[in-house]
């Protein structure tokens, strides 16, 4: 009896210290989340408008100017930029995105990846994917410099004809309890594909390709669009900036999502620890009561035997 | 003049600077494209924006101004979006800091060797835009 009591006590102690850790992590994630969320929220309108306007004028630009950014270059290898987290303990944050990515990759004949976050890098390395770049160490704090680096590398690969399509895969921050694996096609910039795919997917509830909806730009207007100073100037200056902005937006969303997901996971872990501690305390008290009762019985029966 | 209006949005990475109906707006910037004004029923257009400021004429006759530092503007069927790399309202401008920046940029442009001329010029244009906007507040 004394043994099992000591066992239970030891377990209570270990669960309590685990709980302290998960609780501390929950608080840290909450504090960081507030900041990350503010940054993501502030930038969201801008990113959405950049993506939307670029896709809308892509059709018109294409007619005016046979620009390299706007047409397929014939390469069969697709580049996936995958934004994951550096650290785990964030629930299904990475696994959900990686599963969605693996599923999406089936439509490519060949694929290569560029990864942000150690978790994603581990995953693709273990599965022997071709890794064209990796960015580690900043996943919970989006960094414009990193976004520009990824953007430049991806744009160069595309213009050199080493990759045919460029997609970015990331967790979109819908709310603190919901992050959705999302895909955006970055290059070549084309209007039609964006429209066709979006119809099939309910962007609010399902994982899938994302199209910001502000509806400010009228499709029919694109036909006669004029460009100042020229279509080629705009294509060459705006498209690389659009790629960088979309990537930075994804990094921001992913950072906020990671922290929200971690906070959630740690909150659950803390709750579970409380539950286990309550159960163990009950078992401990029962065992203690049992031991006392047994001792009394033994004393009483001993006294009776003597008397 | 017709009473048609344009739905104008001015967006910067930090926030939405302006979102309302406007009678017309004038983009006064130094860049690849010079100054231009957009009235209701303008042709669909995408234009690059340099460094300078924006004047918005509201339907009630009032006028609003913001600075604009780079970006582009998309106009279609009386909807317009200005996507600026940066921009601010007159009340956000620090007059002394802008004057100081202007002086510094001018000094740097007068000096000869070893400066990034392009960068100094941009800084100068930015500070001039801020000062002009501040004075017309």
Boltz contact constraints between the chains, C-beta under 6 A:
constraints:
  - contact:
      token1: [A, 42]
      token2: [B, 14]
      max_distance: 6.0
  - contact:
      token1: [A, 43]
      token2: [B, 13]
      max_distance: 6.0
  - contact:
      token1: [A, 45]
      token2: [B, 11]
      max_distance: 6.0
  - contact:
      token1: [A, 45]
      token2: [B, 16]
      max_distance: 6.0
  - contact:
      token1: [A, 46]
      token2: [B, 11]
      max_distance: 6.0
  - contact:
      token1: [A, 46]
      token2: [B, 13]
      max_distance: 6.0
  - contact:
      token1: [A, 49]
      token2: [B, 11]
      max_distance: 6.0
  - contact:
      token1: [A, 49]
      token2: [B, 81]
      max_distance: 6.0
  - contact:
      token1: [A, 49]
      token2: [B, 83]
      max_distance: 6.0
  - contact:
      token1: [A, 50]
      token2: [B, 83]
      max_distance: 6.0
  - contact:
      token1: [A, 53]
      token2: [B, 74]
      max_distance: 6.0
  - contact:
      token1: [A, 57]
      token2: [B, 46]
      max_distance: 6.0
  - contact:
      token1: [A, 216]
      token2: [B, 79]
      max_distance: 6.0
  - contact:
      token1: [A, 216]
      token2: [B, 81]
      max_distance: 6.0
  - contact:
      token1: [A, 217]
      token2: [B, 76]
      max_distance: 6.0
  - contact:
      token1: [A, 218]
      token2: [B, 76]
      max_distance: 6.0
  - contact:
      token1: [A, 218]
      token2: [B, 77]
      max_distance: 6.0
  - contact:
      token1: [A, 221]
      token2: [B, 44]
      max_distance: 6.0
  - contact:
      token1: [A, 221]
      token2: [B, 76]
      max_distance: 6.0
  - contact:
      token1: [A, 221]
      token2: [B, 77]
      max_distance: 6.0
  - contact:
      token1: [A, 224]
      token2: [B, 44]
      max_distance: 6.0
  - contact:
      token1: [A, 225]
      token2: [B, 44]
      max_distance: 6.0
  - contact:
      token1: [A, 226]
      token2: [B, 43]
      max_distance: 6.0
  - contact:
      token1: [A, 226]
      token2: [B, 45]
      max_distance: 6.0
  - contact:
      token1: [A, 227]
      token2: [B, 46]
      max_distance: 6.0
  - contact:
      token1: [A, 228]
      token2: [B, 33]
      max_distance: 6.0
  - contact:
      token1: [A, 228]
      token2: [B, 47]
      max_distance: 6.0
  - contact:
      token1: [A, 229]
      token2: [B, 32]
      max_distance: 6.0
  - contact:
      token1: [A, 229]
      token2: [B, 33]
      max_distance: 6.0
